[in-house]
């Protein structure tokens, strides 16, 4: 039997085992839990639909584990059960009172929904509400009305439910003892989901809002809800390019039917609309134990994970607040075994390790008073070396800040270049934008966060710089800072910086190798981020570039934890588009939401790397 047949057999066995596990879990829920449904009243009279799963074994009292979601608590009906409870089977078998709630204005709950609802600010009345008060009122009702509870509650959630986990922290209910925001939606302007540093992530925003943003005039079940959008062109690069400008995309498919899409158009800059939707300033006087969880390769909310942890830490020096971050895609810590992602192997089941050593012990300890939970302040899986590391702070303090200087002829070095009048020059064309990933995709794959970048290296409008082969391991942790010196013949430009691990030419291919990977020279994306140039000095007040003028564009990339192994190379790629991940910049200073086809123009870009104008990338190297 050849290797490919063995691989196919293994896949078949894996799928069969998964289906068997799902059937087993489904039977376990019915046999061990009683389901009730309640409309829980909030302080303003609105009622929120809530499904409650209560252990049938009444020999002891149980804490609540609450998940508040905009994605429906289905199935509806007290005789219809979820196939599993909690984030993973061991949590379900541990025994909690599992609570699932449709948030205000979604599915079977009453009221009006508002995306990333602002915290109420000002003099409060008995009917002043926000997501924090809805959480408080829910827990208060549960403790008083559900029998056989032990008076403790915990909250967890991934992505949007992660946001609702975070919002439970301001003025938390006394019964709330443990909260785990996981990949929490945190800042939809600076780095989560819809925007990255002023740039619209058009592909994710459009596909999400085609269903999620459809108005709901009255409570409904999913079978009566909006249907998935049918893309008329299966190649997402072609679909968004042929749709033309953002204005054309809106006019053709949304008109004025999607409220949040209209909000995007009305608020291109960082203004009071976006500031009101930022939960971070409200994370003060935090009393519950907090465990923030996220993945370094999360395509949706990597930003929110680290921003939430750091805000709690800064604003609550004595809070019980820890961080767990691993080599995961969005929710990968409970949605996969975590032994690999994309083409990259990690040598161990990182997700299983997380579930057994962090999430379950966290909730058992703080909600049941069972077991010791002695996690470090920051519990980080470092890719490359593929090791779990414990740190006393995040980012780690025991590091050296080093600059990687761009140099002539595609070189990259920790030593500053000595030449003068040195730059790279090329033409960027928004009508031929650089794709975010190789190949043809219908939807945005999550693997783009870690995929091979050799396809981009071959383009003339992508500038590539790399070190010589490393003579020792270099571990980079924490944020990465791009310090670019550039000029453009236009009045606006986007800048994409990518940090890449280049494998040696003799790197072995995987066995088996069904995708026929060539790992020799593989360019693994460690971190990439985009910056809309007109916001280089202020996100509130954009400024045009002066054509031809040498200009600084400095910005941070989200945090990393990666070891560049001896024999590998460190690479930096710089480009001016990342399509259709990010919307196209017409390279003309204007409100891009109002751009027409004729506004998109070519521009000549220069990246400087001489003794007087040195472009460099700052990294923190672990000692």
N, C-alpha and C positions, 0 to 999 in steps of 0.2 A: 504494500500500500504506500503511495507516494505522500509527501508532506502535505500537499494541498488537500488530499482526501482526508488525511488525519485531522487537518484544521477544520474542514467542513463537518466532520463527525463531532469534534469538540464543540463547535457552535451549536449543532443540533442538540447535543446533550445539555448544553448550557440553557438553551431556550426551553427544553423539556423540563429541566429542573426548576426554572423560573416559573413556568406555568403551574407545576405541581405545588411550589411554595405559595403561589397566589391562592390556589384552591384551599390549601391547608390553612392559610391565614384567614380566608373568608369564613371557613367553618369555625375557626377559633373565636372570631368576633361574635358570631351568633350564639355559640355555646357558652361564652363566658361574660357577655355583656348584655344589659338591657338598655334599649334605646328609647329615649323620650324626646319629644320636640316641644319647645316653648317659645312664645313670643315675649321676650323680656322687655319690660318697659324702661325707657330712659327718662331722665329728669324733665324733659320737655314734652313727654307724652308719646313720643315715637316708640314703636316696638320693633325689636330686632329679632329676626328668626334665628333660633339656636337649636342645634342637635346635641344631645347629651348622651354619652355612652357610659353607663354605670356598671361597675363589676358586680356580677351576680353573687360572688362570695362576699357575704356581709359580716364575716367574722372579725373584720378590722375596718378602720376608717381610712379613707383615701383622700389624697390631695387632688386638686383640679389641674389639668393641663389644657390650656386654652389656645385655640388657633382662630384668630379673626381674619377673615379673608374676603376679597372682592371676587373670588373665582368660583363661588358656589360651594355650599356644604353638602351637595347631593351625595347619595340619593335622598329624596324627600319621601316621607311616610315612615311612621314608627315601625312598620313591618319590613322596611327596606334598610339594609345595613351596608356600611362601607366594607370593602374587602380587607382593609387593614386599618389600624389606628396608630397615631403617632408618626414619627419620622422613619421608624424601622421596626421590624418584628420584635426585637428584644424589649423595646419600650412598651409595645402593646402587651407583652406577656408579663411585664413587671407589675402592672396594675395601677392605673390612675383613673380618675373620672375625666374622660376625654370630652372636651367641649369644642364644638365648631360653630362659628357664628358668621352669618352673612352681614357684612358691615352695612352701615346706614346707606340706604339708597340702592343697594345691589340685591338682585335676585328676589328672595322672598321677604326681605326686610323692608320696613316702611322708611319714609323720608327721602331726602334728595342726596345723591352721591356727589362728592366733589373730589377730584384727583388731588392726592397728597394734601388733604384738607389742612388749612392753616390752623395753628393753635389760636384759641381765643385770647385776645389781648385787650385789657381794659377792665372796667368795673364789671364784675360778674353778677349775674342774677341767677335765680333758680332754674332758668331755662337756657342759660348760656352753655353751649355745647361745643365740643371738638372731639377728636378721637380719644383723647385722654379721659374725658368725662364719660364717654360711652364705655370705655374699658372699666373704669371705676364702678359705674352703675351695674355693669354685667357681673363683675366679681361680687359686688355687694349682694345682688339678688341670688347668685349661686350659693354663696355661703349660708344665706338665710333660708333658702328654699329647697336645696337638694340634700336629702338625708344622707347620713353616714359619711360626711366629709370631715376632714381633720382640721379645717380652718385655714389651710394653706393653698395657695394657687401659684402656678407658673405659667408663663406665656412663651411661645416659640413661634417662629414663622420664617419662611424663606422668600426673599424678593419683596413683593408688595406686602404679604403677610409679615415680612421682616420689618417693614415700616410701621405696621400696626403694633408690632412688638415694641419697637422703640418708643412709640407714642404712649405706651403704658407707663413709662418711667416718670414723666412730670406729674407731681402730686399723686403718686401711686397709692392705691388702696393698701391699708395696713396688712391685709392678707396676702398681698403679692410679695412673694419671697424670692423668686428666681425668674429671670428674663433672659432669653437668648435670641437677640436679633441676628438673623443669618442672611448674609448678602442683602442687607436692608436697603430698599429704595430710600435715598437720603437727600440727594441734591440733583434734581432733574435739569439743572442748568450747567453745573460745573463738571459732572463726571459720571452720572448714572443714566443708563438707558437712552434718554432722548437727546441729551446734549453732552458734548465733551468740549469744555473750554470755549463755549460760544458757538460751536459747530453743531448743526443738527445731524443726529444720526438717523438719516431719513429712512433707511430700509427698516430698521426696528420700529421707529415711530409710526410709519405708515401701516405696516402689517399688523401691529398691535391695535391701533386705533380703528381699523376697519371693522373689528368686532367689539372690542372692549369699550370703545367710545360711542357706540350707538345708543341713543337715548332710550331710557326705560320709563315709560309713563306710569306704570303700575307694577307691583310685584309680579314676577313671572318665574317659571321654572326653565331650566336650560333647553328643553325641547321646544319651547316657544321663543327662545332667545335668538339673537343674530347668528347668521350662518357664516362660515368661513369665506373669505374673499377668494374669488376664482381669478388668479392672475392670467391675463390673456396672453402673456409671453412668459415662457417657462425659464428663460435665462434672466436672472435678476439684474445683471449688468445691463442687458439690452432693455429690459422693461423700464428701468428708471432713467436710462439715457434717452430713450425714445419718448418718454413722457415729457421730457424737456425740463422746464424750470419747476420750482416748488409751486409757483402760482398755477401753472398748467396742471400739475398733479392734483392740486386741491380742486380746481374748477371742474376737472373731468370726472373725479371720483367722489368727492366729498361735498362740494358746494359749501353750504353753511350748516350741514347736518351734524358735524362732529364738533362739539363745543371746544374740546381741548385743542383740536387742530386750529380752530379760530384763535384760541389764546396764543398759540405759538406765533402766529402771524402778527398778532397785536403786540407781542412783547419780545422782539428780537434781542434786546439788550437786557442786562441784569438790572431789574427795576424792583419796585415794591411788590409786584405780582410774584416774582420768583423768591424774593426775600421772605415773604409771608409764608411760603411753602417750605421753608428750611427749618427742620426740627432741631438742628444742632444747638442753637442758642438757648433752647428751652430745657436742655439736659443738665439741669442743676438740682442740687439737693437729692441726688439719686440714692435711694435707700435699699432696693432689692439687690441681691447678687446678680451680676451681669456677666454673661459669656457671649462675646461677639464672635461670629464665625463667618469665614468666607474663603474663597478660592482665588489664587493668584491668576488663574486662567479663566476667570468668570467674565464672559462677554457682556453681561448686563450691569452688574453692580459690584465690581471689584472696588471702585471708588468708595462706595457707601460703607463697606466693611471697615476700612481703615479710618475714614473720616469719623464714623460713629465712635469707634473705640477711642480715638485721640481726643474727641470733644468731651466725652465722659471723663477721661483721665485728666484733662486740663482743668475742667470746671468742677471736678469732685476729687480732689487729691486723696481723700481717705476712702473713697468708694471701693467696694469689692467688685472690681471690673477687670476681666481678663480677655485675652485674644487668642483665638485658634485660627490658623490659616494654613492651607495645604495646597497641593497641586491639582486643584479641582476646577471643573467647569461649574456653571450655575446650578447650585444644589448638589454637586457631585459627591459631597461628603455623605449623602444619604441616598443618592440616586445611582450609585455605581459602587463597585468594589474598590475602585481607586488605585488599582495596580498599574494603570496606564492611562494616557489620554492622547488622542490623535496617534501619532507615530512614535511617541516617546514612552518608554517603560520606566517605572519607578521602583521596581524590584520588591515591592511589598504591597499588601492591601491597605492603603492609607485610610480609606473610608471606614473599613471595619475597625481599624485601630482607633480612629476618632470616636466612633459610636461606643466602643467598649471602654475607652479610657477618659472620654470627656463628656459627651452629651448625657448618657444614661447616669453615670456617677454624679454629675452636676445636679440633675433634678432629683435623684434619690437622696442626696445629701441635704439639699436645702428645702425639699418639700416633705421628705419622710424622716429626716434625721438619721438616715442609715449610711454607714460607710464613711470613709475619709475621702475628701476631695482636695488633693494637694497639688493641683495644677500650677504651673509656673505663671508668671505675669503674661508672658507671650510664648505660645507653643506653636512652633513654626516648622513646617516641612520644607527643607532646602532642596530644591531640585538640582540636578547635576551630580552632587554628592549623594543625593537621595537619603537624607538623614533627618530625623526629627531633632530639633534643637530647642532648648529652653533658654529664654532670655529674661532678665530682670526688668527690662524696659523694651518698648517698641516705638521707634526704631532702636536697635541695640546701641548702647553707648560705647562699647569697646570696638570702635571702628576708626579707620583713617579716611578722611575725605580726600579723594584723588580725582584729578581731571584727566579725561581722555581727550587729547587734542587731535582735531582733524588736521591732516597734513596733505601736501601735494601727492599726486599719483596714487590716490586711494589708500594712503597709509593712515594708521591710527596709533597713537603712542601716548604714554604717560609723560613724555618729555615734550616741552613746547618747541614748535618749529622755529628756526632762526631766519627764514627768508622774509623778504618784504614783497609787497604787491603780488600776493599769491591767492588765487581763488579758483573755484570751479564754476563754469558757466553752462547753462543749458536752457532749453525752452520748455515751459509747461503749457499744456493746452487743455482747458477744461472740457473741450469737446472730444478729447481722447484721454480721459482720466486714468490714472494708475489704479488697477483693480486691487481689492483688499486681499484676494486669494486667487490661487491658480485654478483653472478649470471652469466649468459651468455649474452654477448652483441655482436651484429653484428658490430655496429659502436660505437665509444666512446660517451657515454651519457654525456650531460653537467652537469647532476645532481651529478656526482661523487664528485664535489667540496663541497658538503654539506651533502653527504649521511652518513648513519649509518655505523660505523666502527667496529661493534661487530664481523663481519666475520674475520677481521684481528686480533682482540684480541685473537682469539682461536688458532692462529698459533704459534708454538714454536719458529719460527724465527722472531717474532714481540715482542719486549719488551714493556710492558705497565706499566705506572706509573700514579697514580692518587691521588689527595688530599682527605682528609675527606670531608664530606658534608660541604659546605660553610655556615658560620653563618651570612654572609651579602653579598649583591651584590658586584661584582667586575667587573668594566668596563675596558677593555683592548683596547687601541687605538695605531695606528701607527705600525711601524715594530716590528717584533718578532725576537730575536737573539738566535740562537742555539750555545751553547758553550759546545761541546762534548769532553770528554777525552776517547779515545778508543785505542784498539790495534787489530791487525788482524794477522793471520798466513800467509796471502798472501801479495802481493806487491801493490794491489790496492783494493778499495772498494767504493761503493756508500753509502750515508747515507740519509735516509728519516726521517724527523721530522714532526710530525703531532700534531697540537693543537686541542683538542677535548673538547666539552661540553657534560658532562654525565648527563642525566636527572634522577631525582629521581625515585625510583621504583614505586611510586604511581602516576606518571605522567599520566593524562587521555589520552585515545585514541581519535582520531578525530571522529566526528559524522557528516556525515556518514563515514564509514571506509571501502571503497571498496577494498583497498589493504591489509586489515587485519593487519594493523600496530600495533606493540606493542611498545608504547612510554616509558613504564617503563624501565629504564636502557638504553635508546637510546643514542648512541654515535655520536653526530653531529660533523662532520668535520668543524672546523672553518677555519683552514689554514694548508696546507701541502706544503712542498718544499723538493727538492732533491739536493744533492751536490755530484759531482764526486770527490772522495777523493784525487786523484792525483793533483787536482788543488787547494788544500787547502791553499797553500802559494802563488801560482801564476797561473793565467790562461794562461799566455804566455809560462811559462816553467814548465811543469808538473814534479812532483817528485814521485818516488816510496815510498811506506811505507817500513820501516824496519820491517820484520816479528817479531812479539812479542813485539815491542817497543811501549811504551805508547806515544800517539800522540794526539795533539790538532786538532780538526776539527771545526772551527768556521765559521758560515755564517748566513746572514739575510734571513728571510722569508718575502714575500710580506706583505704589510700593512693589518691591521685588524681593525674592530670596532665592538666589541661584549661585551655584558654584560653576565657574568656568574651569574645566579640568585641564591639567597639564597636557600639552599637545594640541588643545583646542585654540581657537582664535576668538577674540571679541570683535564684533562687527557693529558698526552704526550705519543705518540707512536713513537718508533724508529725501523726502519727496513732497509734492505740493497738492496731492489729491490721494484719496483712499476710498474709492468708489465701488459700489454705492453704499458702503458703510456710512460714510459722511457725505452730506450734500455737496454739490459742486460750488466752489467759489468762482464767480464770473471774473475774478481778478480785476474788479472795478469797485471802487468805494461806493456802496449804496446799500439800501435795505434789500438783502438778498431774497427775502420772501416776495418781493415785487419784481424780481428780475424777469426779463423777457429773453427770448432766444438770441436776439442780437446783442445782448449785453455780455455774453460769454466770449472772452478774447484771450489770445495767446499772450504770453509775457516771457521775457528773458529774466532768468533768475541767476543770482550769483551767491555762492557760499564762500565766505572769506576764511582763510587759514594762514595768516602771516603773523609776524612778530608783533605788529601793532593792532591787528584785528583778528584775534584768535577765536575761532569757534571751538567749543569744547563741551563735553558731557561730564557732569560731576556725579561720581558714584561713591558710596560708602563701603569701603572694603573691610571686612571683618578681620580683626587682628588674630 
